[in-house]
Amino acid sequence: MPLPDPDLRRTWLFGPGADASVHDAMLASGADALIVDLEDFTPPPRRAEARALLPRYVQGCRARGIVAAVRINPLDGDGRDDLAAAMAARPDVISLPMAERAAQLAELDRAVGQWEAELGIAAGATEILPVCETALGVADLRAIAAASPRVRSALLGAEDLANSLCAERSPEGLELEHARRRFLLDARAAGIEPIDAPYTFSDVEGAVREAAHARRLGYRSKSLVRPEHAAALNDALTPSAADVSRARAIVEAFEAARARGEDRALVDGLWVEVPTWRNALRLLQRAQRLDA
């Protein structure tokens, strides 16, 4: 079954590699995409155990129509052993932490391609998801995105990025605001889908508040680390009935004005011109695709 388009993968839930019970909670969370993490979420002594659980995890995702991703370690560390185990399990996505140079992505692209050929997987079927969690990774996103056609999305880090910036982490997320905006801009320029940084505090209200803010900036996807946040974040990143109604009113008013030979339409105090009309059309189309 083909993967959903990147903009329809609203939530990307991280979880540890070596805990099958957490995998089950992730599968039941309602998140659109899961990332089993063999890097920071899995201590080195447990990585062999985590690799052995990957087939069970990927099969669980397949049974539920969930995008299955595996975050490996860097290839110059444990990453090659991680990649061998991951590709044998045939996930949809291989995620690379600390992505900050195009050469890293090109090397991973070649390695994934070799495994696809060896395992009889369709060439190019496996996506690569770079996680940009350093100042350099955020600054060089466009080069990272261009390094491999497998890159359809990129994910903005939070904790490692704050550390890279020498910033103090806070629930308000002010320390990530410039990076969040720049990451979105460069991802759109590169033609890939940006995934917002995870809200790593426990309260669901803060997670929803941050997702609503990210959505206003232009994000349609968000990462998370707590399964209990998934349903609320899916709702926050899905056009509501009110959103659809307003978008439909904008489209109808603008198209009626154009049919009368007018250049724009006034809707609830907003002068609607071509870009606003296009944005409303995009929202309506995305709502339809999510329903489907």
Contacts in CASP RR format, 6 or more apart in sequence:
PFRMAT RR
TARGET T0000
AUTHOR 0000-0000-0000
METHOD contacts of the structure
MODEL  1
MPLPDPDLRRTWLFGPGADASVHDAMLASGADALIVDLEDFTPPPRRAEA
RALLPRYVQGCRARGIVAAVRINPLDGDGRDDLAAAMAARPDVISLPMAE
RAAQLAELDRAVGQWEAELGIAAGATEILPVCETALGVADLRAIAAASPR
VRSALLGAEDLANSLCAERSPEGLELEHARRRFLLDARAAGIEPIDAPYT
FSDVEGAVREAAHARRLGYRSKSLVRPEHAAALNDALTPSAADVSRARAI
VEAFEAARARGEDRALVDGLWVEVPTWRNALRLLQRAQRLDA
1 65 0 8 1.000
3 67 0 8 1.000
3 92 0 8 1.000
3 127 0 8 1.000
4 32 0 8 1.000
4 67 0 8 1.000
5 289 0 8 1.000
6 152 0 8 1.000
6 153 0 8 1.000
6 192 0 8 1.000
6 193 0 8 1.000
6 221 0 8 1.000
7 193 0 8 1.000
7 220 0 8 1.000
7 221 0 8 1.000
7 286 0 8 1.000
8 32 0 8 1.000
8 286 0 8 1.000
8 289 0 8 1.000
8 290 0 8 1.000
9 32 0 8 1.000
9 33 0 8 1.000
9 67 0 8 1.000
9 153 0 8 1.000
9 193 0 8 1.000
9 221 0 8 1.000
10 32 0 8 1.000
10 220 0 8 1.000
10 221 0 8 1.000
10 222 0 8 1.000
10 233 0 8 1.000
10 234 0 8 1.000
10 237 0 8 1.000
10 238 0 8 1.000
11 30 0 8 1.000
11 31 0 8 1.000
11 32 0 8 1.000
11 33 0 8 1.000
11 221 0 8 1.000
11 222 0 8 1.000
11 223 0 8 1.000
11 224 0 8 1.000
11 230 0 8 1.000
11 233 0 8 1.000
11 234 0 8 1.000
11 237 0 8 1.000
12 31 0 8 1.000
12 32 0 8 1.000
12 33 0 8 1.000
12 34 0 8 1.000
12 35 0 8 1.000
12 69 0 8 1.000
12 155 0 8 1.000
12 195 0 8 1.000
12 221 0 8 1.000
12 222 0 8 1.000
12 223 0 8 1.000
12 224 0 8 1.000
13 26 0 8 1.000
13 29 0 8 1.000
13 31 0 8 1.000
13 33 0 8 1.000
13 34 0 8 1.000
13 35 0 8 1.000
13 223 0 8 1.000
13 224 0 8 1.000
13 225 0 8 1.000
13 227 0 8 1.000
13 230 0 8 1.000
14 35 0 8 1.000
14 37 0 8 1.000
14 41 0 8 1.000
14 71 0 8 1.000
14 198 0 8 1.000
14 223 0 8 1.000
14 224 0 8 1.000
14 225 0 8 1.000
15 22 0 8 1.000
15 23 0 8 1.000
15 26 0 8 1.000
15 34 0 8 1.000
15 35 0 8 1.000
15 36 0 8 1.000
15 37 0 8 1.000
15 41 0 8 1.000
15 225 0 8 1.000
16 22 0 8 1.000
16 36 0 8 1.000
16 37 0 8 1.000
16 41 0 8 1.000
16 42 0 8 1.000
16 50 0 8 1.000
17 23 0 8 1.000
17 36 0 8 1.000
17 37 0 8 1.000
17 38 0 8 1.000
17 41 0 8 1.000
17 42 0 8 1.000
17 46 0 8 1.000
17 50 0 8 1.000
17 53 0 8 1.000
17 57 0 8 1.000
18 42 0 8 1.000
18 43 0 8 1.000
18 46 0 8 1.000
18 47 0 8 1.000
18 49 0 8 1.000
18 50 0 8 1.000
18 53 0 8 1.000
20 53 0 8 1.000
20 56 0 8 1.000
23 36 0 8 1.000
23 53 0 8 1.000
23 56 0 8 1.000
23 57 0 8 1.000
25 227 0 8 1.000
26 34 0 8 1.000
26 36 0 8 1.000
26 227 0 8 1.000
27 34 0 8 1.000
27 60 0 8 1.000
27 61 0 8 1.000
27 64 0 8 1.000
27 66 0 8 1.000
28 227 0 8 1.000
29 227 0 8 1.000
29 228 0 8 1.000
29 230 0 8 1.000
29 231 0 8 1.000
30 66 0 8 1.000
30 230 0 8 1.000
30 231 0 8 1.000
30 234 0 8 1.000
31 66 0 8 1.000
31 224 0 8 1.000
31 227 0 8 1.000
31 230 0 8 1.000
31 234 0 8 1.000
32 66 0 8 1.000
32 67 0 8 1.000
32 234 0 8 1.000
33 66 0 8 1.000
33 67 0 8 1.000
33 68 0 8 1.000
33 69 0 8 1.000
33 93 0 8 1.000
34 57 0 8 1.000
34 61 0 8 1.000
34 66 0 8 1.000
34 67 0 8 1.000
34 68 0 8 1.000
34 69 0 8 1.000
35 69 0 8 1.000
35 70 0 8 1.000
35 71 0 8 1.000
35 93 0 8 1.000
35 95 0 8 1.000
35 129 0 8 1.000
35 223 0 8 1.000
36 50 0 8 1.000
36 53 0 8 1.000
36 54 0 8 1.000
36 57 0 8 1.000
36 68 0 8 1.000
36 69 0 8 1.000
36 70 0 8 1.000
36 71 0 8 1.000
37 71 0 8 1.000
38 47 0 8 1.000
38 50 0 8 1.000
38 51 0 8 1.000
38 70 0 8 1.000
38 71 0 8 1.000
38 72 0 8 1.000
38 73 0 8 1.000
38 78 0 8 1.000
38 79 0 8 1.000
38 82 0 8 1.000
38 86 0 8 1.000
39 71 0 8 1.000
39 72 0 8 1.000
39 73 0 8 1.000
39 97 0 8 1.000
40 97 0 8 1.000
41 71 0 8 1.000
42 50 0 8 1.000
44 78 0 8 1.000
47 73 0 8 1.000
47 78 0 8 1.000
47 81 0 8 1.000
47 82 0 8 1.000
51 81 0 8 1.000
51 82 0 8 1.000
51 85 0 8 1.000
51 86 0 8 1.000
52 85 0 8 1.000
54 70 0 8 1.000
54 85 0 8 1.000
54 86 0 8 1.000
54 88 0 8 1.000
54 89 0 8 1.000
54 91 0 8 1.000
55 88 0 8 1.000
55 89 0 8 1.000
57 68 0 8 1.000
57 89 0 8 1.000
58 68 0 8 1.000
58 89 0 8 1.000
58 90 0 8 1.000
58 91 0 8 1.000
60 66 0 8 1.000
60 68 0 8 1.000
61 67 0 8 1.000
61 68 0 8 1.000
61 91 0 8 1.000
61 92 0 8 1.000
62 68 0 8 1.000
67 92 0 8 1.000
67 93 0 8 1.000
68 91 0 8 1.000
68 92 0 8 1.000
68 93 0 8 1.000
69 91 0 8 1.000
69 92 0 8 1.000
69 93 0 8 1.000
69 94 0 8 1.000
69 95 0 8 1.000
69 129 0 8 1.000
70 82 0 8 1.000
70 86 0 8 1.000
70 89 0 8 1.000
70 91 0 8 1.000
70 93 0 8 1.000
70 94 0 8 1.000
70 95 0 8 1.000
71 95 0 8 1.000
71 96 0 8 1.000
71 97 0 8 1.000
71 129 0 8 1.000
71 131 0 8 1.000
72 78 0 8 1.000
72 79 0 8 1.000
72 82 0 8 1.000
72 83 0 8 1.000
72 86 0 8 1.000
72 94 0 8 1.000
72 95 0 8 1.000
72 96 0 8 1.000
72 97 0 8 1.000
73 79 0 8 1.000
73 82 0 8 1.000
73 97 0 8 1.000
74 96 0 8 1.000
74 97 0 8 1.000
74 98 0 8 1.000
74 104 0 8 1.000
75 83 0 8 1.000
75 104 0 8 1.000
75 107 0 8 1.000
75 108 0 8 1.000
75 111 0 8 1.000
80 111 0 8 1.000
83 94 0 8 1.000
83 108 0 8 1.000
83 111 0 8 1.000
83 112 0 8 1.000
83 115 0 8 1.000
84 115 0 8 1.000
86 94 0 8 1.000
87 94 0 8 1.000
87 112 0 8 1.000
87 115 0 8 1.000
87 116 0 8 1.000
87 119 0 8 1.000
87 121 0 8 1.000
87 126 0 8 1.000
88 119 0 8 1.000
90 119 0 8 1.000
90 121 0 8 1.000
91 126 0 8 1.000
92 126 0 8 1.000
92 127 0 8 1.000
93 126 0 8 1.000
93 127 0 8 1.000
93 128 0 8 1.000
93 129 0 8 1.000
94 108 0 8 1.000
94 112 0 8 1.000
94 126 0 8 1.000
94 127 0 8 1.000
94 128 0 8 1.000
94 129 0 8 1.000
95 128 0 8 1.000
95 129 0 8 1.000
95 130 0 8 1.000
95 131 0 8 1.000
95 155 0 8 1.000
96 104 0 8 1.000
96 105 0 8 1.000
96 108 0 8 1.000
96 128 0 8 1.000
96 129 0 8 1.000
96 130 0 8 1.000
96 131 0 8 1.000
97 131 0 8 1.000
97 133 0 8 1.000
98 131 0 8 1.000
98 133 0 8 1.000
98 134 0 8 1.000
98 160 0 8 1.000
99 105 0 8 1.000
99 130 0 8 1.000
99 131 0 8 1.000
99 132 0 8 1.000
99 133 0 8 1.000
99 137 0 8 1.000
99 144 0 8 1.000
99 154 0 8 1.000
100 132 0 8 1.000
100 134 0 8 1.000
100 136 0 8 1.000
100 137 0 8 1.000
100 140 0 8 1.000
100 144 0 8 1.000
101 136 0 8 1.000
101 137 0 8 1.000
101 140 0 8 1.000
101 143 0 8 1.000
101 144 0 8 1.000
102 140 0 8 1.000
102 143 0 8 1.000
102 144 0 8 1.000
102 146 0 8 1.000
102 147 0 8 1.000
103 147 0 8 1.000
104 130 0 8 1.000
104 144 0 8 1.000
104 147 0 8 1.000
105 128 0 8 1.000
105 130 0 8 1.000
105 144 0 8 1.000
105 147 0 8 1.000
105 148 0 8 1.000
105 151 0 8 1.000
106 147 0 8 1.000
106 148 0 8 1.000
108 128 0 8 1.000
108 148 0 8 1.000
109 128 0 8 1.000
109 147 0 8 1.000
109 148 0 8 1.000
109 149 0 8 1.000
109 150 0 8 1.000
112 124 0 8 1.000
112 126 0 8 1.000
112 128 0 8 1.000
112 150 0 8 1.000
113 123 0 8 1.000
113 124 0 8 1.000
113 126 0 8 1.000
115 121 0 8 1.000
115 126 0 8 1.000
116 122 0 8 1.000
116 123 0 8 1.000
116 124 0 8 1.000
116 125 0 8 1.000
116 126 0 8 1.000
117 123 0 8 1.000
124 149 0 8 1.000
124 150 0 8 1.000
126 150 0 8 1.000
127 150 0 8 1.000
127 151 0 8 1.000
127 152 0 8 1.000
127 153 0 8 1.000
128 148 0 8 1.000
128 150 0 8 1.000
128 151 0 8 1.000
129 151 0 8 1.000
129 153 0 8 1.000
129 154 0 8 1.000
129 155 0 8 1.000
129 195 0 8 1.000
130 144 0 8 1.000
130 145 0 8 1.000
130 151 0 8 1.000
130 154 0 8 1.000
130 155 0 8 1.000
131 154 0 8 1.000
131 155 0 8 1.000
131 157 0 8 1.000
132 138 0 8 1.000
132 141 0 8 1.000
132 144 0 8 1.000
132 154 0 8 1.000
132 155 0 8 1.000
132 156 0 8 1.000
132 157 0 8 1.000
132 161 0 8 1.000
132 183 0 8 1.000
133 156 0 8 1.000
133 157 0 8 1.000
133 158 0 8 1.000
133 159 0 8 1.000
133 160 0 8 1.000
133 161 0 8 1.000
133 164 0 8 1.000
134 160 0 8 1.000
134 161 0 8 1.000
134 164 0 8 1.000
135 161 0 8 1.000
135 164 0 8 1.000
135 165 0 8 1.000
137 144 0 8 1.000
138 156 0 8 1.000
138 161 0 8 1.000
138 179 0 8 1.000
138 182 0 8 1.000
138 183 0 8 1.000
138 186 0 8 1.000
139 182 0 8 1.000
141 154 0 8 1.000
141 183 0 8 1.000
141 186 0 8 1.000
141 187 0 8 1.000
141 190 0 8 1.000
142 186 0 8 1.000
142 189 0 8 1.000
142 190 0 8 1.000
144 151 0 8 1.000
144 154 0 8 1.000
145 151 0 8 1.000
145 154 0 8 1.000
145 186 0 8 1.000
145 187 0 8 1.000
145 190 0 8 1.000
145 191 0 8 1.000
145 192 0 8 1.000
146 190 0 8 1.000
151 192 0 8 1.000
152 192 0 8 1.000
152 193 0 8 1.000
153 192 0 8 1.000
153 193 0 8 1.000
153 194 0 8 1.000
153 195 0 8 1.000
153 221 0 8 1.000
154 183 0 8 1.000
154 187 0 8 1.000
154 192 0 8 1.000
154 193 0 8 1.000
154 194 0 8 1.000
154 195 0 8 1.000
155 195 0 8 1.000
155 197 0 8 1.000
155 223 0 8 1.000
156 176 0 8 1.000
156 179 0 8 1.000
156 180 0 8 1.000
156 183 0 8 1.000
156 194 0 8 1.000
156 195 0 8 1.000
156 196 0 8 1.000
156 197 0 8 1.000
156 223 0 8 1.000
157 197 0 8 1.000
157 198 0 8 1.000
157 223 0 8 1.000
158 169 0 8 1.000
158 176 0 8 1.000
158 197 0 8 1.000
158 198 0 8 1.000
158 199 0 8 1.000
158 200 0 8 1.000
159 169 0 8 1.000
159 200 0 8 1.000
161 176 0 8 1.000
161 179 0 8 1.000
161 197 0 8 1.000
162 168 0 8 1.000
162 169 0 8 1.000
162 175 0 8 1.000
162 176 0 8 1.000
165 175 0 8 1.000
165 179 0 8 1.000
167 175 0 8 1.000
167 176 0 8 1.000
168 175 0 8 1.000
169 175 0 8 1.000
169 200 0 8 1.000
171 199 0 8 1.000
171 201 0 8 1.000
171 203 0 8 1.000
171 206 0 8 1.000
173 210 0 8 1.000
176 197 0 8 1.000
180 196 0 8 1.000
180 197 0 8 1.000
180 214 0 8 1.000
180 217 0 8 1.000
181 217 0 8 1.000
183 194 0 8 1.000
184 194 0 8 1.000
184 217 0 8 1.000
184 218 0 8 1.000
184 219 0 8 1.000
187 193 0 8 1.000
187 194 0 8 1.000
188 194 0 8 1.000
193 220 0 8 1.000
193 221 0 8 1.000
194 219 0 8 1.000
194 221 0 8 1.000
195 219 0 8 1.000
195 221 0 8 1.000
195 222 0 8 1.000
195 223 0 8 1.000
196 210 0 8 1.000
196 211 0 8 1.000
196 214 0 8 1.000
196 219 0 8 1.000
196 221 0 8 1.000
196 222 0 8 1.000
196 223 0 8 1.000
197 222 0 8 1.000
197 223 0 8 1.000
198 222 0 8 1.000
198 223 0 8 1.000
198 224 0 8 1.000
198 225 0 8 1.000
199 206 0 8 1.000
199 207 0 8 1.000
199 210 0 8 1.000
199 211 0 8 1.000
199 222 0 8 1.000
199 224 0 8 1.000
199 229 0 8 1.000
200 225 0 8 1.000
201 207 0 8 1.000
202 226 0 8 1.000
204 228 0 8 1.000
204 229 0 8 1.000
204 232 0 8 1.000
207 224 0 8 1.000
207 226 0 8 1.000
207 229 0 8 1.000
207 232 0 8 1.000
207 233 0 8 1.000
208 232 0 8 1.000
208 233 0 8 1.000
208 235 0 8 1.000
208 236 0 8 1.000
210 222 0 8 1.000
211 219 0 8 1.000
211 222 0 8 1.000
211 233 0 8 1.000
211 236 0 8 1.000
211 237 0 8 1.000
212 236 0 8 1.000
214 222 0 8 1.000
215 236 0 8 1.000
215 237 0 8 1.000
219 237 0 8 1.000
220 237 0 8 1.000
220 286 0 8 1.000
221 237 0 8 1.000
222 233 0 8 1.000
222 237 0 8 1.000
224 230 0 8 1.000
224 233 0 8 1.000
238 287 0 8 1.000
238 290 0 8 1.000
239 247 0 8 1.000
239 283 0 8 1.000
239 284 0 8 1.000
239 286 0 8 1.000
239 287 0 8 1.000
239 290 0 8 1.000
243 283 0 8 1.000
243 287 0 8 1.000
244 283 0 8 1.000
244 284 0 8 1.000
244 287 0 8 1.000
246 268 0 8 1.000
246 280 0 8 1.000
247 280 0 8 1.000
247 281 0 8 1.000
247 283 0 8 1.000
247 284 0 8 1.000
247 287 0 8 1.000
248 280 0 8 1.000
248 284 0 8 1.000
249 267 0 8 1.000
249 268 0 8 1.000
250 265 0 8 1.000
250 267 0 8 1.000
250 270 0 8 1.000
250 272 0 8 1.000
250 276 0 8 1.000
250 277 0 8 1.000
250 280 0 8 1.000
251 277 0 8 1.000
251 280 0 8 1.000
251 281 0 8 1.000
251 284 0 8 1.000
253 265 0 8 1.000
253 266 0 8 1.000
253 267 0 8 1.000
253 272 0 8 1.000
254 264 0 8 1.000
254 265 0 8 1.000
254 267 0 8 1.000
254 272 0 8 1.000
254 273 0 8 1.000
254 276 0 8 1.000
254 277 0 8 1.000
254 280 0 8 1.000
255 277 0 8 1.000
256 265 0 8 1.000
257 263 0 8 1.000
257 264 0 8 1.000
257 265 0 8 1.000
257 272 0 8 1.000
263 273 0 8 1.000
264 271 0 8 1.000
264 272 0 8 1.000
264 273 0 8 1.000
265 271 0 8 1.000
265 272 0 8 1.000
266 272 0 8 1.000
270 276 0 8 1.000
272 280 0 8 1.000
END
